[in-house]
Amino acid sequence: MKKTLLIILICISSVLLFFGILTWSVIPKQYTTNDIEEYGKFTGNYDNDFPREFTTSFFPEQIETFFSEVTYSYRAQKNDTYAFEVYLEFVIEDTEVFENFVKETTEGLASKPFFYDSSFVEYTVADVFEGTIWHEESGVSTYVSISYAKIGKILCLKEEQRIAFVALGVYDGGMARSDFLTVYFDRFGIDAKDYEGATIRIHNK
């Protein structure tokens, strides 16, 4: 009887351990910060090198003293090789400083009205977004599982002397979701499913 009970307990423990390991491996380990003191620090991915190299290739090196109304967000999660989003928005109150900053920062990049808010001018570094599963409720997209993404944009609103920088990347994805890497999408009211269609149409032209 004791031997049978011991076997049962061992089996139960093994099952619980198995599901514990499975849960640990499946649930994304997420990292989020809005602290500008953390600006320029890249963590929370298995590969932090690409997020660092891509973002720093066009974002400001640091938060300058002449930036005002600063909004900053960094998000990352493990399970994919990398899945991250960096969003920085601010105002430059001095017109000459603003114009020089935009000119230097966007040198070599083509400009056009931003599709989701034409009051902004967009400068695109990269714009690829591929989803795998669309999750909907009552015909409305709630989030997209992201298989691959490489989005890099500089958005300028001249009337307010406002600038926004966006970097979003996913590689070897599937676990990354657009309702976690969502700051850019939320800021401009973008449906992630529609965004994928838009980028596909642009690249197929």
WOURPE-V747637 format. One record per backbone hydrogen bond with DSSP energy under -1.0 kcal/mol. NH is the residue of the N-H (numbers start at 1). CO is the residue of the C=O. Records with the same first field share a line. If there is no record, write none. Layout:
BEGIN
NH=CO ; CO
END
This chain:
BEGIN
5=1
6=2
7=3
8=4
9=5
10=6
11=7
12=8
13=9
14=10
15=11
16=12
17=13
18=14
19=15
20=16
21=17
22=18
23=19
24=20
25=21
26=22
27=23
31=76
33=74
38=35
39=36
41=38
47=81
52=48
53=49
54=50
55=51
56=52
58=55
59=55
67=64
68=91
71=89
73=87
74=33
75=85
76=31
77=83
78=29
81=171
82=171
84=169
85=75
86=167
87=73
88=165
89=71
90=163
91=68
92=161
98=94
99=95
100=96
101=97
102=98
103=99
104=100
105=101
106=102
109=106
112=122
114=120
117=114
120=117
121=156
122=112
123=154
125=152
126=152
128=150
130=148
132=145
135=143
137=140
140=137
142=135
143=135
145=133
146=176
147=130
148=130
149=170
150=128
151=168
152=126
153=166
154=123
155=164
156=121
157=162
162=157
163=90
164=155
165=88
166=153
167=86
168=151
169=84
170=149
171=82
173=147
174=146
178=144
180=177
181=177
182=180
186=182
187=183
188=184
190=185
195=191
196=192
197=193
198=194
199=195
200=196
201=197
202=198
203=199
204=200
205=202
END
